[in-house]
Amino acid sequence: MAEEKKTDNNKEQKFRALAEARLEKAVHTIELIAPLSDKNRYTYTDEQVKYILRTLRESVKTVENAFQGKVEKKISLP
């Protein structure tokens, strides 16, 4: 029983370490998208903006579904 608890604790530690690192990286990468909205530096269409936002929402929904135990196909970008 003590061995099982030790294994569970190790799994939680691995989860925490990976989750923290991956979340930090994901948030940083998402934040890099915001400067693209600068109309003085870039030109883009409403369709391109809608595509970016839709793709981000779909990706978040995929993560939510994974944690809820729902299986969903992976999103592929063109």
PyMOL Python script that loads the backbone (N, CA, C, O; Angstrom):
from pymol import cmd

cmd.read_pdbstr("""\
ATOM      1  N   MET A   1       0.818  -1.192   0.000  1.00  0.00           N
ATOM      2  CA  MET A   1       0.000   0.000   0.000  1.00  0.00           C
ATOM      3  C   MET A   1       0.868   1.263   0.000  1.00  0.00           C
ATOM      4  O   MET A   1       0.538   2.232  -0.685  1.00  0.00           O
ATOM      5  N   ALA A   2       1.956   1.268   0.747  1.00  0.00           N
ATOM      6  CA  ALA A   2       2.857   2.418   0.776  1.00  0.00           C
ATOM      7  C   ALA A   2       3.502   2.626  -0.586  1.00  0.00           C
ATOM      8  O   ALA A   2       3.715   3.758  -1.020  1.00  0.00           O
ATOM      9  N   GLU A   3       3.813   1.510  -1.261  1.00  0.00           N
ATOM     10  CA  GLU A   3       4.411   1.592  -2.603  1.00  0.00           C
ATOM     11  C   GLU A   3       3.437   2.229  -3.594  1.00  0.00           C
ATOM     12  O   GLU A   3       3.842   3.022  -4.444  1.00  0.00           O
ATOM     13  N   GLU A   4       2.135   1.876  -3.483  1.00  0.00           N
ATOM     14  CA  GLU A   4       1.113   2.436  -4.362  1.00  0.00           C
ATOM     15  C   GLU A   4       1.001   3.952  -4.153  1.00  0.00           C
ATOM     16  O   GLU A   4       0.885   4.707  -5.119  1.00  0.00           O
ATOM     17  N   LYS A   5       1.035   4.385  -2.912  1.00  0.00           N
ATOM     18  CA  LYS A   5       0.940   5.813  -2.591  1.00  0.00           C
ATOM     19  C   LYS A   5       2.163   6.550  -3.141  1.00  0.00           C
ATOM     20  O   LYS A   5       2.048   7.663  -3.655  1.00  0.00           O
ATOM     21  N   LYS A   6       3.334   5.920  -3.027  1.00  0.00           N
ATOM     22  CA  LYS A   6       4.557   6.520  -3.542  1.00  0.00           C
ATOM     23  C   LYS A   6       4.483   6.670  -5.056  1.00  0.00           C
ATOM     24  O   LYS A   6       4.900   7.692  -5.599  1.00  0.00           O
ATOM     25  N   THR A   7       3.957   5.665  -5.736  1.00  0.00           N
ATOM     26  CA  THR A   7       3.800   5.711  -7.182  1.00  0.00           C
ATOM     27  C   THR A   7       2.819   6.805  -7.583  1.00  0.00           C
ATOM     28  O   THR A   7       3.068   7.550  -8.530  1.00  0.00           O
ATOM     29  N   ASP A   8       1.700   6.902  -6.859  1.00  0.00           N
ATOM     30  CA  ASP A   8       0.709   7.938  -7.156  1.00  0.00           C
ATOM     31  C   ASP A   8       1.300   9.328  -6.953  1.00  0.00           C
ATOM     32  O   ASP A   8       1.050  10.237  -7.743  1.00  0.00           O
ATOM     33  N   ASN A   9       2.085   9.486  -5.890  1.00  0.00           N
ATOM     34  CA  ASN A   9       2.717  10.765  -5.602  1.00  0.00           C
ATOM     35  C   ASN A   9       3.700  11.132  -6.713  1.00  0.00           C
ATOM     36  O   ASN A   9       3.775  12.289  -7.126  1.00  0.00           O
ATOM     37  N   ASN A  10       4.455  10.138  -7.194  1.00  0.00           N
ATOM     38  CA  ASN A  10       5.404  10.354  -8.279  1.00  0.00           C
ATOM     39  C   ASN A  10       4.670  10.768  -9.556  1.00  0.00           C
ATOM     40  O   ASN A  10       5.124  11.659 -10.274  1.00  0.00           O
ATOM     41  N   LYS A  11       3.547  10.128  -9.835  1.00  0.00           N
ATOM     42  CA  LYS A  11       2.756  10.468 -11.018  1.00  0.00           C
ATOM     43  C   LYS A  11       2.218  11.894 -10.919  1.00  0.00           C
ATOM     44  O   LYS A  11       2.181  12.624 -11.910  1.00  0.00           O
ATOM     45  N   GLU A  12       1.801  12.282  -9.713  1.00  0.00           N
ATOM     46  CA  GLU A  12       1.296  13.648  -9.520  1.00  0.00           C
ATOM     47  C   GLU A  12       2.424  14.663  -9.701  1.00  0.00           C
ATOM     48  O   GLU A  12       2.221  15.717 -10.302  1.00  0.00           O
ATOM     49  N   GLN A  13       3.596  14.350  -9.189  1.00  0.00           N
ATOM     50  CA  GLN A  13       4.737  15.249  -9.347  1.00  0.00           C
ATOM     51  C   GLN A  13       5.100  15.411 -10.820  1.00  0.00           C
ATOM     52  O   GLN A  13       5.387  16.518 -11.276  1.00  0.00           O
ATOM     53  N   LYS A  14       5.088  14.305 -11.562  1.00  0.00           N
ATOM     54  CA  LYS A  14       5.377  14.360 -12.993  1.00  0.00           C
ATOM     55  C   LYS A  14       4.328  15.204 -13.712  1.00  0.00           C
ATOM     56  O   LYS A  14       4.656  16.021 -14.572  1.00  0.00           O
ATOM     57  N   PHE A  15       3.048  14.995 -13.345  1.00  0.00           N
ATOM     58  CA  PHE A  15       1.964  15.761 -13.954  1.00  0.00           C
ATOM     59  C   PHE A  15       2.165  17.248 -13.697  1.00  0.00           C
ATOM     60  O   PHE A  15       2.097  18.061 -14.619  1.00  0.00           O
ATOM     61  N   ARG A  16       2.413  17.597 -12.441  1.00  0.00           N
ATOM     62  CA  ARG A  16       2.587  19.015 -12.078  1.00  0.00           C
ATOM     63  C   ARG A  16       3.737  19.653 -12.846  1.00  0.00           C
ATOM     64  O   ARG A  16       3.604  20.763 -13.361  1.00  0.00           O
ATOM     65  N   ALA A  17       4.852  18.961 -12.922  1.00  0.00           N
ATOM     66  CA  ALA A  17       6.024  19.508 -13.608  1.00  0.00           C
ATOM     67  C   ALA A  17       5.745  19.697 -15.096  1.00  0.00           C
ATOM     68  O   ALA A  17       6.038  20.750 -15.663  1.00  0.00           O
ATOM     69  N   LEU A  18       5.181  18.676 -15.718  1.00  0.00           N
ATOM     70  CA  LEU A  18       4.885  18.773 -17.148  1.00  0.00           C
ATOM     71  C   LEU A  18       3.798  19.809 -17.428  1.00  0.00           C
ATOM     72  O   LEU A  18       3.913  20.597 -18.367  1.00  0.00           O
ATOM     73  N   ALA A  19       2.749  19.806 -16.613  1.00  0.00           N
ATOM     74  CA  ALA A  19       1.647  20.747 -16.815  1.00  0.00           C
ATOM     75  C   ALA A  19       2.130  22.187 -16.678  1.00  0.00           C
ATOM     76  O   ALA A  19       1.778  23.048 -17.484  1.00  0.00           O
ATOM     77  N   GLU A  20       2.927  22.438 -15.666  1.00  0.00           N
ATOM     78  CA  GLU A  20       3.431  23.797 -15.452  1.00  0.00           C
ATOM     79  C   GLU A  20       4.275  24.265 -16.634  1.00  0.00           C
ATOM     80  O   GLU A  20       4.092  25.375 -17.135  1.00  0.00           O
ATOM     81  N   ALA A  21       5.192  23.422 -17.072  1.00  0.00           N
ATOM     82  CA  ALA A  21       6.075  23.788 -18.181  1.00  0.00           C
ATOM     83  C   ALA A  21       5.293  23.963 -19.480  1.00  0.00           C
ATOM     84  O   ALA A  21       5.509  24.928 -20.214  1.00  0.00           O
ATOM     85  N   ARG A  22       4.390  23.035 -19.762  1.00  0.00           N
ATOM     86  CA  ARG A  22       3.630  23.109 -21.011  1.00  0.00           C
ATOM     87  C   ARG A  22       2.652  24.274 -21.016  1.00  0.00           C
ATOM     88  O   ARG A  22       2.466  24.927 -22.043  1.00  0.00           O
ATOM     89  N   LEU A  23       2.028  24.536 -19.875  1.00  0.00           N
ATOM     90  CA  LEU A  23       1.086  25.649 -19.788  1.00  0.00           C
ATOM     91  C   LEU A  23       1.816  26.973 -19.969  1.00  0.00           C
ATOM     92  O   LEU A  23       1.348  27.853 -20.692  1.00  0.00           O
ATOM     93  N   GLU A  24       2.957  27.111 -19.315  1.00  0.00           N
ATOM     94  CA  GLU A  24       3.744  28.338 -19.448  1.00  0.00           C
ATOM     95  C   GLU A  24       4.138  28.563 -20.910  1.00  0.00           C
ATOM     96  O   GLU A  24       4.041  29.678 -21.422  1.00  0.00           O
ATOM     97  N   LYS A  25       4.578  27.503 -21.570  1.00  0.00           N
ATOM     98  CA  LYS A  25       4.982  27.603 -22.971  1.00  0.00           C
ATOM     99  C   LYS A  25       3.782  27.942 -23.861  1.00  0.00           C
ATOM    100  O   LYS A  25       3.897  28.766 -24.769  1.00  0.00           O
ATOM    101  N   ALA A  26       2.636  27.312 -23.604  1.00  0.00           N
ATOM    102  CA  ALA A  26       1.438  27.553 -24.413  1.00  0.00           C
ATOM    103  C   ALA A  26       0.951  28.992 -24.260  1.00  0.00           C
ATOM    104  O   ALA A  26       0.617  29.651 -25.245  1.00  0.00           O
ATOM    105  N   VAL A  27       0.913  29.474 -23.018  1.00  0.00           N
ATOM    106  CA  VAL A  27       0.463  30.851 -22.770  1.00  0.00           C
ATOM    107  C   VAL A  27       1.416  31.832 -23.445  1.00  0.00           C
ATOM    108  O   VAL A  27       0.974  32.797 -24.069  1.00  0.00           O
ATOM    109  N   HIS A  28       2.691  31.596 -23.326  1.00  0.00           N
ATOM    110  CA  HIS A  28       3.668  32.481 -23.965  1.00  0.00           C
ATOM    111  C   HIS A  28       3.459  32.514 -25.483  1.00  0.00           C
ATOM    112  O   HIS A  28       3.455  33.582 -26.095  1.00  0.00           O
ATOM    113  N   THR A  29       3.288  31.358 -26.068  1.00  0.00           N
ATOM    114  CA  THR A  29       3.104  31.277 -27.514  1.00  0.00           C
ATOM    115  C   THR A  29       1.817  31.966 -27.953  1.00  0.00           C
ATOM    116  O   THR A  29       1.800  32.656 -28.972  1.00  0.00           O
ATOM    117  N   ILE A  30       0.748  31.785 -27.198  1.00  0.00           N
ATOM    118  CA  ILE A  30      -0.514  32.450 -27.511  1.00  0.00           C
ATOM    119  C   ILE A  30      -0.345  33.964 -27.414  1.00  0.00           C
ATOM    120  O   ILE A  30      -0.858  34.705 -28.253  1.00  0.00           O
ATOM    121  N   GLU A  31       0.370  34.419 -26.394  1.00  0.00           N
ATOM    122  CA  GLU A  31       0.596  35.856 -26.237  1.00  0.00           C
ATOM    123  C   GLU A  31       1.372  36.451 -27.409  1.00  0.00           C
ATOM    124  O   GLU A  31       1.247  37.643 -27.690  1.00  0.00           O
ATOM    125  N   LEU A  32       2.168  35.640 -28.093  1.00  0.00           N
ATOM    126  CA  LEU A  32       2.901  36.116 -29.260  1.00  0.00           C
ATOM    127  C   LEU A  32       1.984  36.419 -30.440  1.00  0.00           C
ATOM    128  O   LEU A  32       2.387  37.109 -31.377  1.00  0.00           O
ATOM    129  N   ILE A  33       0.767  35.916 -30.403  1.00  0.00           N
ATOM    130  CA  ILE A  33      -0.195  36.167 -31.488  1.00  0.00           C
ATOM    131  C   ILE A  33      -0.766  37.582 -31.392  1.00  0.00           C
ATOM    132  O   ILE A  33      -1.032  38.211 -32.416  1.00  0.00           O
ATOM    133  N   ALA A  34      -0.954  38.086 -30.176  1.00  0.00           N
ATOM    134  CA  ALA A  34      -1.581  39.401 -29.969  1.00  0.00           C
ATOM    135  C   ALA A  34      -0.896  40.535 -30.725  1.00  0.00           C
ATOM    136  O   ALA A  34      -1.599  41.364 -31.302  1.00  0.00           O
ATOM    137  N   PRO A  35       0.428  40.620 -30.756  1.00  0.00           N
ATOM    138  CA  PRO A  35       1.055  41.716 -31.495  1.00  0.00           C
ATOM    139  C   PRO A  35       0.751  41.718 -33.002  1.00  0.00           C
ATOM    140  O   PRO A  35       0.936  42.731 -33.675  1.00  0.00           O
ATOM    141  N   LEU A  36       0.288  40.585 -33.517  1.00  0.00           N
ATOM    142  CA  LEU A  36      -0.086  40.540 -34.930  1.00  0.00           C
ATOM    143  C   LEU A  36      -1.283  41.444 -35.230  1.00  0.00           C
ATOM    144  O   LEU A  36      -1.566  41.735 -36.393  1.00  0.00           O
ATOM    145  N   SER A  37      -1.976  41.882 -34.198  1.00  0.00           N
ATOM    146  CA  SER A  37      -3.148  42.744 -34.394  1.00  0.00           C
ATOM    147  C   SER A  37      -2.768  44.190 -34.703  1.00  0.00           C
ATOM    148  O   SER A  37      -3.642  45.004 -34.999  1.00  0.00           O
ATOM    149  N   ASP A  38      -1.487  44.519 -34.640  1.00  0.00           N
ATOM    150  CA  ASP A  38      -1.017  45.882 -34.908  1.00  0.00           C
ATOM    151  C   ASP A  38      -1.197  46.226 -36.381  1.00  0.00           C
ATOM    152  O   ASP A  38      -0.432  45.774 -37.233  1.00  0.00           O
ATOM    153  N   LYS A  39      -2.208  47.023 -36.669  1.00  0.00           N
ATOM    154  CA  LYS A  39      -2.534  47.400 -38.059  1.00  0.00           C
ATOM    155  C   LYS A  39      -1.456  48.279 -38.685  1.00  0.00           C
ATOM    156  O   LYS A  39      -1.402  48.396 -39.909  1.00  0.00           O
ATOM    157  N   ASN A  40      -0.602  48.894 -37.884  1.00  0.00           N
ATOM    158  CA  ASN A  40       0.491  49.694 -38.434  1.00  0.00           C
ATOM    159  C   ASN A  40       1.613  48.828 -38.995  1.00  0.00           C
ATOM    160  O   ASN A  40       2.409  49.280 -39.818  1.00  0.00           O
ATOM    161  N   ARG A  41       1.667  47.583 -38.541  1.00  0.00           N
ATOM    162  CA  ARG A  41       2.740  46.692 -38.987  1.00  0.00           C
ATOM    163  C   ARG A  41       2.261  45.585 -39.917  1.00  0.00           C
ATOM    164  O   ARG A  41       3.039  45.059 -40.712  1.00  0.00           O
ATOM    165  N   TYR A  42       0.972  45.227 -39.819  1.00  0.00           N
ATOM    166  CA  TYR A  42       0.465  44.076 -40.565  1.00  0.00           C
ATOM    167  C   TYR A  42      -0.867  44.400 -41.216  1.00  0.00           C
ATOM    168  O   TYR A  42      -1.615  45.263 -40.757  1.00  0.00           O
ATOM    169  N   THR A  43      -1.141  43.692 -42.287  1.00  0.00           N
ATOM    170  CA  THR A  43      -2.434  43.759 -42.952  1.00  0.00           C
ATOM    171  C   THR A  43      -3.028  42.361 -42.911  1.00  0.00           C
ATOM    172  O   THR A  43      -2.352  41.374 -43.204  1.00  0.00           O
ATOM    173  N   TYR A  44      -4.299  42.291 -42.545  1.00  0.00           N
ATOM    174  CA  TYR A  44      -4.971  40.996 -42.457  1.00  0.00           C
ATOM    175  C   TYR A  44      -6.464  41.195 -42.673  1.00  0.00           C
ATOM    176  O   TYR A  44      -6.996  42.299 -42.552  1.00  0.00           O
ATOM    177  N   THR A  45      -7.115  40.090 -42.995  1.00  0.00           N
ATOM    178  CA  THR A  45      -8.553  40.135 -43.249  1.00  0.00           C
ATOM    179  C   THR A  45      -9.326  39.667 -42.022  1.00  0.00           C
ATOM    180  O   THR A  45      -8.777  39.040 -41.115  1.00  0.00           O
ATOM    181  N   ASP A  46     -10.614  39.989 -42.024  1.00  0.00           N
ATOM    182  CA  ASP A  46     -11.482  39.502 -40.954  1.00  0.00           C
ATOM    183  C   ASP A  46     -11.518  37.976 -40.944  1.00  0.00           C
ATOM    184  O   ASP A  46     -11.605  37.357 -39.883  1.00  0.00           O
ATOM    185  N   GLU A  47     -11.450  37.378 -42.126  1.00  0.00           N
ATOM    186  CA  GLU A  47     -11.471  35.920 -42.226  1.00  0.00           C
ATOM    187  C   GLU A  47     -10.235  35.319 -41.557  1.00  0.00           C
ATOM    188  O   GLU A  47     -10.331  34.284 -40.896  1.00  0.00           O
ATOM    189  N   GLN A  48      -9.092  35.952 -41.721  1.00  0.00           N
ATOM    190  CA  GLN A  48      -7.869  35.450 -41.091  1.00  0.00           C
ATOM    191  C   GLN A  48      -7.966  35.540 -39.565  1.00  0.00           C
ATOM    192  O   GLN A  48      -7.542  34.630 -38.854  1.00  0.00           O
ATOM    193  N   VAL A  49      -8.523  36.636 -39.077  1.00  0.00           N
ATOM    194  CA  VAL A  49      -8.700  36.804 -37.632  1.00  0.00           C
ATOM    195  C   VAL A  49      -9.673  35.757 -37.105  1.00  0.00           C
ATOM    196  O   VAL A  49      -9.428  35.148 -36.063  1.00  0.00           O
ATOM    197  N   LYS A  50     -10.773  35.546 -37.818  1.00  0.00           N
ATOM    198  CA  LYS A  50     -11.757  34.544 -37.405  1.00  0.00           C
ATOM    199  C   LYS A  50     -11.124  33.157 -37.373  1.00  0.00           C
ATOM    200  O   LYS A  50     -11.402  32.366 -36.471  1.00  0.00           O
ATOM    201  N   TYR A  51     -10.277  32.861 -38.350  1.00  0.00           N
ATOM    202  CA  TYR A  51      -9.610  31.563 -38.400  1.00  0.00           C
ATOM    203  C   TYR A  51      -8.713  31.364 -37.171  1.00  0.00           C
ATOM    204  O   TYR A  51      -8.746  30.310 -36.536  1.00  0.00           O
ATOM    205  N   ILE A  52      -7.919  32.378 -36.844  1.00  0.00           N
ATOM    206  CA  ILE A  52      -7.027  32.288 -35.684  1.00  0.00           C
ATOM    207  C   ILE A  52      -7.837  32.051 -34.409  1.00  0.00           C
ATOM    208  O   ILE A  52      -7.534  31.147 -33.630  1.00  0.00           O
ATOM    209  N   LEU A  53      -8.861  32.868 -34.205  1.00  0.00           N
ATOM    210  CA  LEU A  53      -9.659  32.764 -32.981  1.00  0.00           C
ATOM    211  C   LEU A  53     -10.419  31.440 -32.910  1.00  0.00           C
ATOM    212  O   LEU A  53     -10.507  30.832 -31.843  1.00  0.00           O
ATOM    213  N   ARG A  54     -10.963  30.995 -34.034  1.00  0.00           N
ATOM    214  CA  ARG A  54     -11.682  29.715 -34.063  1.00  0.00           C
ATOM    215  C   ARG A  54     -10.731  28.559 -33.736  1.00  0.00           C
ATOM    216  O   ARG A  54     -11.079  27.652 -32.979  1.00  0.00           O
ATOM    217  N   THR A  55      -9.551  28.604 -34.305  1.00  0.00           N
ATOM    218  CA  THR A  55      -8.570  27.547 -34.076  1.00  0.00           C
ATOM    219  C   THR A  55      -8.139  27.501 -32.609  1.00  0.00           C
ATOM    220  O   THR A  55      -7.998  26.422 -32.033  1.00  0.00           O
ATOM    221  N   LEU A  56      -7.932  28.667 -32.013  1.00  0.00           N
ATOM    222  CA  LEU A  56      -7.578  28.709 -30.592  1.00  0.00           C
ATOM    223  C   LEU A  56      -8.704  28.150 -29.733  1.00  0.00           C
ATOM    224  O   LEU A  56      -8.456  27.365 -28.817  1.00  0.00           O
ATOM    225  N   ARG A  57      -9.943  28.549 -30.022  1.00  0.00           N
ATOM    226  CA  ARG A  57     -11.086  28.040 -29.246  1.00  0.00           C
ATOM    227  C   ARG A  57     -11.220  26.528 -29.387  1.00  0.00           C
ATOM    228  O   ARG A  57     -11.467  25.826 -28.406  1.00  0.00           O
ATOM    229  N   GLU A  58     -11.057  26.027 -30.616  1.00  0.00           N
ATOM    230  CA  GLU A  58     -11.171  24.587 -30.853  1.00  0.00           C
ATOM    231  C   GLU A  58     -10.079  23.825 -30.097  1.00  0.00           C
ATOM    232  O   GLU A  58     -10.319  22.737 -29.573  1.00  0.00           O
ATOM    233  N   SER A  59      -8.892  24.401 -30.047  1.00  0.00           N
ATOM    234  CA  SER A  59      -7.791  23.752 -29.328  1.00  0.00           C
ATOM    235  C   SER A  59      -8.079  23.688 -27.834  1.00  0.00           C
ATOM    236  O   SER A  59      -7.820  22.669 -27.193  1.00  0.00           O
ATOM    237  N   VAL A  60      -8.612  24.768 -27.279  1.00  0.00           N
ATOM    238  CA  VAL A  60      -8.973  24.776 -25.860  1.00  0.00           C
ATOM    239  C   VAL A  60     -10.081  23.759 -25.611  1.00  0.00           C
ATOM    240  O   VAL A  60     -10.045  23.043 -24.610  1.00  0.00           O
ATOM    241  N   LYS A  61     -11.055  23.686 -26.495  1.00  0.00           N
ATOM    242  CA  LYS A  61     -12.152  22.729 -26.351  1.00  0.00           C
ATOM    243  C   LYS A  61     -11.620  21.287 -26.390  1.00  0.00           C
ATOM    244  O   LYS A  61     -12.103  20.426 -25.655  1.00  0.00           O
ATOM    245  N   THR A  62     -10.644  21.032 -27.233  1.00  0.00           N
ATOM    246  CA  THR A  62     -10.038  19.703 -27.301  1.00  0.00           C
ATOM    247  C   THR A  62      -9.397  19.333 -25.964  1.00  0.00           C
ATOM    248  O   THR A  62      -9.524  18.198 -25.503  1.00  0.00           O
ATOM    249  N   VAL A  63      -8.712  20.287 -25.347  1.00  0.00           N
ATOM    250  CA  VAL A  63      -8.090  20.037 -24.046  1.00  0.00           C
ATOM    251  C   VAL A  63      -9.165  19.801 -22.992  1.00  0.00           C
ATOM    252  O   VAL A  63      -9.044  18.884 -22.180  1.00  0.00           O
ATOM    253  N   GLU A  64     -10.222  20.623 -22.995  1.00  0.00           N
ATOM    254  CA  GLU A  64     -11.320  20.431 -22.042  1.00  0.00           C
ATOM    255  C   GLU A  64     -11.922  19.035 -22.188  1.00  0.00           C
ATOM    256  O   GLU A  64     -12.155  18.346 -21.195  1.00  0.00           O
ATOM    257  N   ASN A  65     -12.168  18.629 -23.413  1.00  0.00           N
ATOM    258  CA  ASN A  65     -12.751  17.311 -23.659  1.00  0.00           C
ATOM    259  C   ASN A  65     -11.827  16.190 -23.192  1.00  0.00           C
ATOM    260  O   ASN A  65     -12.291  15.183 -22.658  1.00  0.00           O
ATOM    261  N   ALA A  66     -10.537  16.361 -23.392  1.00  0.00           N
ATOM    262  CA  ALA A  66      -9.580  15.340 -22.957  1.00  0.00           C
ATOM    263  C   ALA A  66      -9.641  15.155 -21.442  1.00  0.00           C
ATOM    264  O   ALA A  66      -9.621  14.026 -20.952  1.00  0.00           O
ATOM    265  N   PHE A  67      -9.716  16.257 -20.702  1.00  0.00           N
ATOM    266  CA  PHE A  67      -9.777  16.162 -19.247  1.00  0.00           C
ATOM    267  C   PHE A  67     -11.127  15.657 -18.757  1.00  0.00           C
ATOM    268  O   PHE A  67     -11.243  15.194 -17.622  1.00  0.00           O
ATOM    269  N   GLN A  68     -12.134  15.742 -19.596  1.00  0.00           N
ATOM    270  CA  GLN A  68     -13.456  15.204 -19.248  1.00  0.00           C
ATOM    271  C   GLN A  68     -13.605  13.761 -19.716  1.00  0.00           C
ATOM    272  O   GLN A  68     -14.654  13.145 -19.524  1.00  0.00           O
ATOM    273  N   GLY A  69     -12.555  13.225 -20.329  1.00  0.00           N
ATOM    274  CA  GLY A  69     -12.583  11.840 -20.778  1.00  0.00           C
ATOM    275  C   GLY A  69     -13.245  11.634 -22.120  1.00  0.00           C
ATOM    276  O   GLY A  69     -13.495  10.501 -22.532  1.00  0.00           O
ATOM    277  N   LYS A  70     -13.527  12.724 -22.798  1.00  0.00           N
ATOM    278  CA  LYS A  70     -14.131  12.621 -24.125  1.00  0.00           C
ATOM    279  C   LYS A  70     -13.019  12.547 -25.161  1.00  0.00           C
ATOM    280  O   LYS A  70     -12.012  13.249 -25.068  1.00  0.00           O
ATOM    281  N   VAL A  71     -13.222  11.683 -26.148  1.00  0.00           N
ATOM    282  CA  VAL A  71     -12.228  11.534 -27.210  1.00  0.00           C
ATOM    283  C   VAL A  71     -12.662  12.409 -28.371  1.00  0.00           C
ATOM    284  O   VAL A  71     -13.824  12.406 -28.778  1.00  0.00           O
ATOM    285  N   GLU A  72     -11.699  13.159 -28.895  1.00  0.00           N
ATOM    286  CA  GLU A  72     -11.975  14.028 -30.024  1.00  0.00           C
ATOM    287  C   GLU A  72     -10.776  13.978 -30.958  1.00  0.00           C
ATOM    288  O   GLU A  72      -9.635  13.847 -30.516  1.00  0.00           O
ATOM    289  N   LYS A  73     -11.046  14.083 -32.245  1.00  0.00           N
ATOM    290  CA  LYS A  73      -9.923  14.010 -33.179  1.00  0.00           C
ATOM    291  C   LYS A  73      -9.061  15.261 -33.048  1.00  0.00           C
ATOM    292  O   LYS A  73      -9.534  16.334 -32.671  1.00  0.00           O
ATOM    293  N   LYS A  74      -7.798  15.088 -33.368  1.00  0.00           N
ATOM    294  CA  LYS A  74      -6.827  16.163 -33.255  1.00  0.00           C
ATOM    295  C   LYS A  74      -7.086  17.201 -34.346  1.00  0.00           C
ATOM    296  O   LYS A  74      -7.431  16.861 -35.478  1.00  0.00           O
ATOM    297  N   ILE A  75      -6.913  18.465 -33.983  1.00  0.00           N
ATOM    298  CA  ILE A  75      -7.084  19.568 -34.937  1.00  0.00           C
ATOM    299  C   ILE A  75      -5.837  19.651 -35.793  1.00  0.00           C
ATOM    300  O   ILE A  75      -4.719  19.612 -35.280  1.00  0.00           O
ATOM    301  N   SER A  76      -6.029  19.766 -37.097  1.00  0.00           N
ATOM    302  CA  SER A  76      -4.889  19.932 -37.969  1.00  0.00           C
ATOM    303  C   SER A  76      -4.971  21.294 -38.643  1.00  0.00           C
ATOM    304  O   SER A  76      -6.028  21.718 -39.109  1.00  0.00           O
ATOM    305  N   LEU A  77      -3.846  21.956 -38.679  1.00  0.00           N
ATOM    306  CA  LEU A  77      -3.768  23.270 -39.315  1.00  0.00           C
ATOM    307  C   LEU A  77      -3.359  23.097 -40.762  1.00  0.00           C
ATOM    308  O   LEU A  77      -2.613  22.176 -41.095  1.00  0.00           O
ATOM    309  N   PRO A  78      -3.837  23.967 -41.614  1.00  0.00           N
ATOM    310  CA  PRO A  78      -3.470  23.847 -43.040  1.00  0.00           C
ATOM    311  C   PRO A  78      -2.008  24.127 -43.277  1.00  0.00           C
ATOM    312  O   PRO A  78      -1.545  24.068 -44.416  1.00  0.00           O
TER     313      PRO A  78
END
""", "prot")
cmd.dss("prot")
cmd.show_as("cartoon", "prot")
cmd.util.cbc("prot")
cmd.orient("prot")
